[in-house]
């Protein structure tokens, strides 16, 4: 494969923009080797949870370090470790072991909800910054953070994270979905897989952030199901995309299919690199993105019966 797909994300050079998201698909060395063979540009290992680290579950911790080491030995593409945490930073010293094991970067997934009325509205954002600052004290590899979409000022948060030393931001994390079994009167889990329609919020915010903070390195996640989604995300300003649900639904073969169609589109549009069309449709030239969105909303609904 030529370097037509080569892209840079979070200080890493990827042979192509297709990153395999953290999941059960990336929990063994053999699976990761097969994903690279199928054409992946980078792999994010299945997450290790904060509770597994702080609870001193040594088998889990040792197994994770071995997963990093084994995957690095077998794969030539970037291998990114993943930690799923809350507000606690007691686990952060373990990040140094992740680096020593050979991970090329570390992705942080922070899941915490403001359910305490006494908490300040910006307490969650401050927790993100605190975790990143602590991490930067113990590791030299790039730190990536995967954000949920439920913040009052996403643009401002990304700016603060970038200033704190984050190398890359992933938009967006798709957290555990809640549902209810109305016959058993029990809480249950919602749909595990994303749908292609979920990419719309991702596109909007990538465009805004890339336009306002062009120095921020962005990867798209949630709703990326086919090659057209990849094109759209890059046009808005993403350097790479994470895929997961579409792999579960279509198998590893979807990676090669995505890349074939992406290359055909790039050649047809006379784009010789990812950088050539990255951010071409971001919001940099729009004076007020919120006004733009309102105009599109008005046009859409004013033309409907």
C-alpha positions, 0 to 999 in steps of 0.5 A: 500500500502506498503512503496515500493513507498515511496520517498523524494522530496524537504524535503517532504516524499511522499507515492509514486512519482506521484505528480499532477501538478498545473492545473485546476485539483487541483483548488477545495478541492473536486477534491484534495480529489478525487486525493488523493483517486485515489492514488496521492503522492502529490498535487500542487494546481492551481497557483495563479498569481503574478498579482492577488496578487499585484493587490489586488484582495482580493477574489482571494487571500482569496479563495486561502488561503481557498483552501490551508486550506481546502485541508490540512484538507481533505488530508493527502498527501503533499499539495504544493502551487504554484505561477506563477510570473515574475521578480517582487518580490512585491508579496513575502510577501504573501508567509508567508500567504501561509505558515500560511495557512498550505501549506507543500511547495511552488512551484514557476513558473517564466515566463519571456522572455529576449526581451530587447537588453540592458539586460545582458544574465544572467539577467533572471538567476539572477532574479531567484536567487533574487526571491528565496533569498527573499522568503527564508527570509519570509518562512520556508517551502521548496521552489521548483522552476519549470524551463523552459528548455531554459537556456544556462547553466542549470546545473550551474543555478541549482547549484546556485539555490541549493546554494540559498536554493531551496529545489527542482527543477522541470524539466521542465515547459511547458509554453504557446505554441504560434501558428498562425491562418494563415487565420485570421492572428492572434496569437493563442494558441498552443497545450495545452497538452504535448506528451510522446515524450517531456520527452526526454529532461527531461530525458537528463537533469535529468541524467546530473544534478543528476550525477553532483549535486547528492545533488539536489532534482529533480522532472520530468515534461513535457512528463510523460504520463505512468508508463514507463516514471516514471521508466525512470525519476527515473532511470535518478535521479528524486525522483518524477514526475509531471503528468497533460496532461495524467490525462486530457486525461485518468482520475484519473484512470491512477494513479492507473494503473501507480502504478500497472505497476510500482510495477510489474516492480520493483518486477520483477527487484528485486527493493524493493524501489524507492531509489534502482534504482534512478539515476542508469542511470545518467551521473555520470560515463560519463566523458563528457556527451556532447561527449556521446550525440554526439556519440549517435547522430552519431550512429543514423544518420550514420545507416540511409539511 
